[in-house]
């Protein structure tokens, strides 16, 4: 799992745990002191927030567990997968588009960062140069042909070589 995603999730978990253990009990105690709980909006809001925080913590911890199981060795070296940069020709739009397949926490469509769980991401995972895939998006069907593929392994290998060249030149 990329370190910045892990840090982002851990930061949110820590904030929510603090709120659950310190802030919400104080709010609930203060609201109880106001009297009749059946018509006490502050109390009901604090209890609803407590339920939400508990649910969100459960989601985040489940996501952390799932992400910790990601094994880079299982990502194919010759097919599109997590971390791949894929250049496609979109025959629907009649243009070349560059996508980088990322985890959902990193996705940003405007920057070409596509989650592997999005319709386009799912359509590209497992594809090789020359493959054509049809994806159904909210805007309709799109036919994408893979023109160029750089996997996470290619990029890692390329960076290591750059560092060796830089060291040799220094």
Secondary structure, 3 states (H helix, E strand, C coil): CCHHHHHHHHHHHHHHHHHHHHHHHHHHHHHHHCCCHHHCHHHHHHHHHHHHHHHHHHHHHHHHHHHHCCCHHHCCCCCCCCCCEEEEEECCCCEEEEEEEECHHHCEHHHCEEECCCHHHHHHCCCCCCCEEEEEECCEEEEEEEEEEECHHHHHHHHHHHHHHHHHHC
